[in-house]
Amino acid sequence: MSWPEEAFSRTQFHLARVMLAQDRPEDIETANELCENALAALHRLLPMDVPVELDGVTDEAILFDHLMPISPGGPRFTGQGLLERFMREK
């Protein structure tokens, strides 16, 4: 897999949500499998890096967003532009 596991599982999670929202019977099983795989990765990875600010947060979308790396040079989907703007304003 060329994507980081965090990004791949986050994408699976969001794709599953879109598929379920479309409510097409032929996609339900695939969407549920994607969601199960994504949540398994979330529950495995999150305990390695959970700050106190996320205590009590149960929204999986927020938790997946937290797992995304924001280090300089990271993938474009991580909010690197926002980090650079924040650092300029300091």
N, CA, C and O atoms as a GROMACS GRO file, in nm:
protein
  360
    1MET      N    1   0.085  -0.117   0.000
    1MET     CA    2   0.000   0.000   0.000
    1MET      C    3   0.090   0.123   0.000
    1MET      O    4   0.180   0.134   0.083
    2SER      N    5   0.066   0.216  -0.093
    2SER     CA    6   0.152   0.333  -0.100
    2SER      C    7   0.101   0.448  -0.013
    2SER      O    8   0.176   0.541   0.017
    3TRP      N    9  -0.024   0.445   0.028
    3TRP     CA   10  -0.077   0.547   0.118
    3TRP      C   11  -0.048   0.507   0.262
    3TRP      O   12  -0.043   0.388   0.293
    4PRO      N   13  -0.030   0.605   0.351
    4PRO     CA   14  -0.019   0.570   0.492
    4PRO      C   15  -0.149   0.503   0.538
    4PRO      O   16  -0.257   0.535   0.488
    5GLU      N   17  -0.138   0.410   0.630
    5GLU     CA   18  -0.257   0.338   0.676
    5GLU      C   19  -0.364   0.433   0.730
    5GLU      O   20  -0.483   0.409   0.711
    6GLU      N   21  -0.322   0.539   0.796
    6GLU     CA   22  -0.417   0.635   0.849
    6GLU      C   23  -0.503   0.697   0.737
    6GLU      O   24  -0.624   0.709   0.750
    7ALA      N   25  -0.436   0.734   0.627
    7ALA     CA   26  -0.507   0.795   0.514
    7ALA      C   27  -0.596   0.694   0.444
    7ALA      O   28  -0.710   0.724   0.407
    8PHE      N   29  -0.545   0.574   0.426
    8PHE     CA   30  -0.622   0.469   0.358
    8PHE      C   31  -0.748   0.435   0.437
    8PHE      O   32  -0.857   0.427   0.379
    9SER      N   33  -0.736   0.416   0.566
    9SER     CA   34  -0.853   0.379   0.647
    9SER      C   35  -0.951   0.496   0.656
    9SER      O   36  -1.072   0.474   0.659
   10ARG      N   37  -0.901   0.618   0.661
   10ARG     CA   38  -0.989   0.736   0.664
   10ARG      C   39  -1.069   0.742   0.534
   10ARG      O   40  -1.189   0.772   0.535
   11THR      N   41  -1.004   0.715   0.423
   11THR     CA   42  -1.072   0.715   0.293
   11THR      C   43  -1.176   0.605   0.286
   11THR      O   44  -1.287   0.627   0.237
   12GLN      N   45  -1.143   0.486   0.336
   12GLN     CA   46  -1.241   0.377   0.341
   12GLN      C   47  -1.364   0.419   0.422
   12GLN      O   48  -1.477   0.394   0.381
   13PHE      N   49  -1.340   0.483   0.534
   13PHE     CA   50  -1.449   0.525   0.621
   13PHE      C   51  -1.542   0.623   0.550
   13PHE      O   52  -1.664   0.607   0.552
   14HIS      N   53  -1.484   0.724   0.486
   14HIS     CA   54  -1.567   0.823   0.417
   14HIS      C   55  -1.637   0.765   0.295
   14HIS      O   56  -1.752   0.799   0.267
   15LEU      N   57  -1.569   0.678   0.222
   15LEU     CA   58  -1.633   0.612   0.108
   15LEU      C   59  -1.752   0.528   0.154
   15LEU      O   60  -1.857   0.528   0.090
   16ALA      N   61  -1.735   0.456   0.263
   16ALA     CA   62  -1.845   0.376   0.317
   16ALA      C   63  -1.963   0.463   0.354
   16ALA      O   64  -2.078   0.427   0.328
   17ARG      N   65  -1.937   0.578   0.414
   17ARG     CA   66  -2.046   0.670   0.451
   17ARG      C   67  -2.121   0.721   0.328
   17ARG      O   68  -2.243   0.732   0.330
   18VAL      N   69  -2.048   0.752   0.223
   18VAL     CA   70  -2.111   0.798   0.099
   18VAL      C   71  -2.196   0.686   0.040
   18VAL      O   72  -2.311   0.708   0.000
   19MET      N   73  -2.140   0.565   0.035
   19MET     CA   74  -2.214   0.452  -0.021
   19MET      C   75  -2.341   0.423   0.059
   19MET      O   76  -2.446   0.395   0.001
   20LEU      N   77  -2.332   0.429   0.190
   20LEU     CA   78  -2.450   0.404   0.274
   20LEU      C   79  -2.553   0.515   0.258
   20LEU      O   80  -2.673   0.488   0.261
   21ALA      N   81  -2.508   0.638   0.240
   21ALA     CA   82  -2.601   0.750   0.222
   21ALA      C   83  -2.678   0.737   0.090
   21ALA      O   84  -2.792   0.783   0.080
   22GLN      N   85  -2.615   0.676  -0.009
   22GLN     CA   86  -2.683   0.657  -0.138
   22GLN      C   87  -2.790   0.549  -0.129
   22GLN      O   88  -2.880   0.543  -0.213
   23ASP      N   89  -2.780   0.466  -0.028
   23ASP     CA   90  -2.884   0.366   0.002
   23ASP      C   91  -2.914   0.272  -0.116
   23ASP      O   92  -3.030   0.240  -0.143
   24ARG      N   93  -2.808   0.231  -0.186
   24ARG     CA   94  -2.826   0.134  -0.295
   24ARG      C   95  -2.803  -0.005  -0.238
   24ARG      O   96  -2.693  -0.034  -0.190
   25PRO      N   97  -2.901  -0.092  -0.244
   25PRO     CA   98  -2.891  -0.225  -0.183
   25PRO      C   99  -2.766  -0.303  -0.228
   25PRO      O  100  -2.709  -0.378  -0.149
   26GLU      N  101  -2.725  -0.285  -0.352
   26GLU     CA  102  -2.609  -0.360  -0.402
   26GLU      C  103  -2.477  -0.313  -0.341
   26GLU      O  104  -2.376  -0.383  -0.353
   27ASP      N  105  -2.476  -0.198  -0.275
   27ASP     CA  106  -2.353  -0.145  -0.216
   27ASP      C  107  -2.344  -0.164  -0.064
   27ASP      O  108  -2.238  -0.141  -0.006
   28ILE      N  109  -2.451  -0.205  -0.003
   28ILE     CA  110  -2.456  -0.212   0.144
   28ILE      C  111  -2.348  -0.304   0.201
   28ILE      O  112  -2.277  -0.265   0.294
   29GLU      N  113  -2.334  -0.423   0.147
   29GLU     CA  114  -2.235  -0.518   0.201
   29GLU      C  115  -2.093  -0.463   0.187
   29GLU      O  116  -2.014  -0.471   0.281
   30THR      N  117  -2.061  -0.409   0.070
   30THR     CA  118  -1.927  -0.353   0.048
   30THR      C  119  -1.902  -0.235   0.141
   30THR      O  120  -1.794  -0.223   0.198
   31ALA      N  121  -2.002  -0.149   0.156
   31ALA     CA  122  -1.988  -0.033   0.244
   31ALA      C  123  -1.964  -0.076   0.388
   31ALA      O  124  -1.881  -0.019   0.457
   32ASN      N  125  -2.038  -0.176   0.432
   32ASN     CA  126  -2.019  -0.225   0.569
   32ASN      C  127  -1.880  -0.285   0.589
   32ASN      O  128  -1.820  -0.266   0.694
   33GLU      N  129  -1.830  -0.356   0.490
   33GLU     CA  130  -1.694  -0.412   0.499
   33GLU      C  131  -1.590  -0.301   0.505
   33GLU      O  132  -1.497  -0.307   0.586
   34LEU      N  133  -1.606  -0.199   0.421
   34LEU     CA  134  -1.512  -0.086   0.423
   34LEU      C  135  -1.513  -0.019   0.560
   34LEU      O  136  -1.408   0.013   0.615
   35CYS      N  137  -1.632   0.002   0.613
   35CYS     CA  138  -1.645   0.068   0.742
   35CYS      C  139  -1.582  -0.017   0.854
   35CYS      O  140  -1.512   0.036   0.940
   36GLU      N  141  -1.606  -0.147   0.852
   36GLU     CA  142  -1.548  -0.236   0.953
   36GLU      C  143  -1.396  -0.233   0.947
   36GLU      O  144  -1.330  -0.225   1.051
   37ASN      N  145  -1.339  -0.239   0.825
   37ASN     CA  146  -1.193  -0.235   0.810
   37ASN      C  147  -1.137  -0.102   0.860
   37ASN      O  148  -1.035  -0.098   0.929
   38ALA      N  149  -1.205   0.006   0.824
   38ALA     CA  150  -1.158   0.139   0.865
   38ALA      C  151  -1.163   0.154   1.016
   38ALA      O  152  -1.067   0.204   1.076
   39LEU      N  153  -1.272   0.113   1.077
   39LEU     CA  154  -1.284   0.127   1.222
   39LEU      C  155  -1.187   0.037   1.297
   39LEU      O  156  -1.140   0.073   1.405
   40ALA      N  157  -1.157  -0.079   1.241
   40ALA     CA  158  -1.057  -0.167   1.303
   40ALA      C  159  -0.921  -0.097   1.305
   40ALA      O  160  -0.849  -0.102   1.405
   41ALA      N  161  -0.886  -0.033   1.194
   41ALA     CA  162  -0.759   0.041   1.188
   41ALA      C  163  -0.762   0.158   1.286
   41ALA      O  164  -0.663   0.183   1.355
   42LEU      N  165  -0.874   0.230   1.292
   42LEU     CA  166  -0.885   0.343   1.384
   42LEU      C  167  -0.864   0.297   1.528
   42LEU      O  168  -0.788   0.360   1.603
   43HIS      N  169  -0.929   0.190   1.567
   43HIS     CA  170  -0.919   0.142   1.705
   43HIS      C  171  -0.781   0.085   1.737
   43HIS      O  172  -0.741   0.080   1.853
   44ARG      N  173  -0.709   0.042   1.635
   44ARG     CA  174  -0.574  -0.008   1.656
   44ARG      C  175  -0.473   0.107   1.664
   44ARG      O  176  -0.380   0.103   1.745
   45LEU      N  177  -0.491   0.210   1.581
   45LEU     CA  178  -0.394   0.318   1.573
   45LEU      C  179  -0.417   0.430   1.674
   45LEU      O  180  -0.321   0.488   1.724
   46LEU      N  181  -0.541   0.460   1.704
   46LEU     CA  182  -0.571   0.574   1.790
   46LEU      C  183  -0.508   0.567   1.928
   46LEU      O  184  -0.457   0.669   1.975
   47PRO      N  185  -0.508   0.452   1.995
   47PRO     CA  186  -0.449   0.450   2.130
   47PRO      C  187  -0.301   0.487   2.133
   47PRO      O  188  -0.248   0.521   2.239
   48MET      N  189  -0.232   0.481   2.019
   48MET     CA  190  -0.091   0.516   2.014
   48MET      C  191  -0.070   0.667   2.018
   48MET      O  192   0.041   0.713   2.045
   49ASP      N  193  -0.176   0.744   1.990
   49ASP     CA  194  -0.161   0.889   1.980
   49ASP      C  195  -0.293   0.959   2.009
   49ASP      O  196  -0.352   1.020   1.919
   50VAL      N  197  -0.339   0.952   2.132
   50VAL     CA  198  -0.465   1.018   2.166
   50VAL      C  199  -0.439   1.124   2.274
   50VAL      O  200  -0.406   1.091   2.387
   51PRO      N  201  -0.454   1.252   2.238
   51PRO     CA  202  -0.431   1.358   2.336
   51PRO      C  203  -0.550   1.373   2.430
   51PRO      O  204  -0.660   1.325   2.401
   52VAL      N  205  -0.529   1.439   2.541
   52VAL     CA  206  -0.636   1.458   2.638
   52VAL      C  207  -0.752   1.538   2.579
   52VAL      O  208  -0.865   1.525   2.625
   53GLU      N  209  -0.724   1.621   2.480
   53GLU     CA  210  -0.830   1.701   2.417
   53GLU      C  211  -0.936   1.614   2.350
   53GLU      O  212  -1.048   1.658   2.326
   54LEU      N  213  -0.901   1.490   2.319
   54LEU     CA  214  -0.996   1.401   2.252
   54LEU      C  215  -1.065   1.305   2.349
   54LEU      O  216  -1.143   1.220   2.307
   55ASP      N  217  -1.038   1.320   2.478
   55ASP     CA  218  -1.109   1.237   2.577
   55ASP      C  219  -1.259   1.259   2.562
   55ASP      O  220  -1.306   1.372   2.564
   56GLY      N  221  -1.332   1.152   2.547
   56GLY     CA  222  -1.477   1.160   2.536
   56GLY      C  223  -1.529   1.184   2.395
   56GLY      O  224  -1.650   1.178   2.374
   57VAL      N  225  -1.441   1.211   2.299
   57VAL     CA  226  -1.485   1.231   2.160
   57VAL      C  227  -1.518   1.095   2.100
   57VAL      O  228  -1.437   1.003   2.105
   58THR      N  229  -1.637   1.084   2.045
   58THR     CA  230  -1.679   0.956   1.986
   58THR      C  231  -1.705   0.966   1.836
   58THR      O  232  -1.730   0.865   1.771
   59ASP      N  233  -1.699   1.086   1.780
   59ASP     CA  234  -1.722   1.104   1.636
   59ASP      C  235  -1.601   1.049   1.559
   59ASP      O  236  -1.491   1.105   1.565
   60GLU      N  237  -1.624   0.940   1.488
   60GLU     CA  238  -1.512   0.875   1.418
   60GLU      C  239  -1.447   0.966   1.315
   60GLU      O  240  -1.326   0.957   1.294
   61ALA      N  241  -1.524   1.053   1.249
   61ALA     CA  242  -1.465   1.143   1.150
   61ALA      C  243  -1.361   1.234   1.215
   61ALA      O  244  -1.255   1.258   1.158
   62ILE      N  245  -1.391   1.284   1.334
   62ILE     CA  246  -1.296   1.369   1.407
   62ILE      C  247  -1.173   1.288   1.446
   62ILE      O  248  -1.061   1.337   1.435
   63LEU      N  249  -1.193   1.165   1.490
   63LEU     CA  250  -1.081   1.081   1.532
   63LEU      C  251  -0.992   1.045   1.414
   63LEU      O  252  -0.870   1.043   1.427
   64PHE      N  253  -1.052   1.016   1.298
   64PHE     CA  254  -0.972   0.990   1.178
   64PHE      C  255  -0.893   1.114   1.139
   64PHE      O  256  -0.775   1.104   1.103
   65ASP      N  257  -0.956   1.231   1.146
   65ASP     CA  258  -0.885   1.355   1.113
   65ASP      C  259  -0.765   1.376   1.204
   65ASP      O  260  -0.660   1.422   1.160
   66HIS      N  261  -0.780   1.340   1.331
   66HIS     CA  262  -0.668   1.354   1.426
   66HIS      C  263  -0.549   1.268   1.384
   66HIS      O  264  -0.434   1.309   1.401
   67LEU      N  265  -0.575   1.151   1.330
   67LEU     CA  266  -0.466   1.060   1.295
   67LEU      C  267  -0.384   1.105   1.175
   67LEU      O  268  -0.273   1.056   1.153
   68MET      N  269  -0.438   1.197   1.097
   68MET     CA  270  -0.367   1.239   0.977
   68MET      C  271  -0.241   1.317   1.013
   68MET      O  272  -0.248   1.410   1.094
   69PRO      N  273  -0.127   1.282   0.954
   69PRO     CA  274  -0.002   1.353   0.985
   69PRO      C  275  -0.005   1.495   0.928
   69PRO      O  276  -0.060   1.517   0.820
   70ILE      N  277   0.052   1.589   1.000
   70ILE     CA  278   0.060   1.726   0.950
   70ILE      C  279   0.204   1.775   0.948
   70ILE      O  280   0.228   1.896   0.947
   71SER      N  281   0.299   1.684   0.946
   71SER     CA  282   0.439   1.724   0.946
   71SER      C  283   0.476   1.785   0.811
   71SER      O  284   0.419   1.747   0.709
   72PRO      N  285   0.570   1.879   0.811
   72PRO     CA  286   0.615   1.937   0.684
   72PRO      C  287   0.661   1.827   0.589
   72PRO      O  288   0.730   1.733   0.628
   73GLY      N  289   0.622   1.841   0.464
   73GLY     CA  290   0.657   1.742   0.365
   73GLY      C  291   0.560   1.626   0.359
   73GLY      O  292   0.577   1.535   0.278
   74GLY      N  293   0.459   1.629   0.444
   74GLY     CA  294   0.360   1.522   0.445
   74GLY      C  295   0.269   1.531   0.324
   74GLY      O  296   0.280   1.626   0.246
   75PRO      N  297   0.182   1.436   0.307
   75PRO     CA  298   0.090   1.437   0.193
   75PRO      C  299   0.005   1.565   0.192
   75PRO      O  300  -0.019   1.625   0.296
   76ARG      N  301  -0.041   1.604   0.074
   76ARG     CA  302  -0.117   1.728   0.059
   76ARG      C  303  -0.249   1.727   0.134
   76ARG      O  304  -0.297   1.834   0.173
   77PHE      N  305  -0.309   1.611   0.156
   77PHE     CA  306  -0.440   1.605   0.218
   77PHE      C  307  -0.434   1.623   0.370
   77PHE      O  308  -0.536   1.605   0.437
   78THR      N  309  -0.320   1.658   0.424
   78THR     CA  310  -0.306   1.664   0.570
   78THR      C  311  -0.327   1.803   0.629
   78THR      O  312  -0.323   1.819   0.750
   79GLY      N  313  -0.350   1.902   0.546
   79GLY     CA  314  -0.364   2.036   0.599
   79GLY      C  315  -0.230   2.105   0.615
   79GLY      O  316  -0.217   2.195   0.698
   80GLN      N  317  -0.131   2.065   0.537
   80GLN     CA  318   0.001   2.125   0.548
   80GLN      C  319  -0.006   2.276   0.525
   80GLN      O  320   0.066   2.351   0.590
   81GLY      N  321  -0.091   2.320   0.433
   81GLY     CA  322  -0.105   2.463   0.407
   81GLY      C  323  -0.151   2.538   0.531
   81GLY      O  324  -0.102   2.647   0.559
   82LEU      N  325  -0.243   2.480   0.605
   82LEU     CA  326  -0.292   2.542   0.728
   82LEU      C  327  -0.180   2.549   0.831
   82LEU      O  328  -0.166   2.650   0.900
   83LEU      N  329  -0.100   2.444   0.842
   83LEU     CA  330   0.012   2.445   0.936
   83LEU      C  331   0.111   2.554   0.899
   83LEU      O  332   0.159   2.626   0.987
   84GLU      N  333   0.143   2.567   0.770
   84GLU     CA  334   0.237   2.672   0.727
   84GLU      C  335   0.182   2.810   0.759
   84GLU      O  336   0.257   2.897   0.805
   85ARG      N  337   0.055   2.832   0.736
   85ARG     CA  338  -0.007   2.961   0.768
   85ARG      C  339   0.001   2.988   0.919
   85ARG      O  340   0.033   3.100   0.960
   86PHE      N  341  -0.027   2.887   0.999
   86PHE     CA  342  -0.020   2.902   1.144
   86PHE      C  343   0.122   2.940   1.188
   86PHE      O  344   0.140   3.027   1.272
   87MET      N  345   0.221   2.874   1.129
   87MET     CA  346   0.360   2.898   1.168
   87MET      C  347   0.403   3.041   1.125
   87MET      O  348   0.480   3.105   1.197
   88ARG      N  349   0.355   3.091   1.012
   88ARG     CA  350   0.388   3.228   0.968
   88ARG      C  351   0.331   3.332   1.063
   88ARG      O  352   0.393   3.435   1.086
   89GLU      N  353   0.213   3.304   1.117
   89GLU     CA  354   0.146   3.401   1.204
   89GLU      C  355   0.204   3.406   1.344
   89GLU      O  356   0.174   3.498   1.420
   90LYS      N  357   0.286   3.311   1.380
   90LYS     CA  358   0.344   3.308   1.517
   90LYS      C  359   0.452   3.410   1.534
   90LYS      O  360   0.510   3.420   1.642
   0.00000   0.00000   0.00000
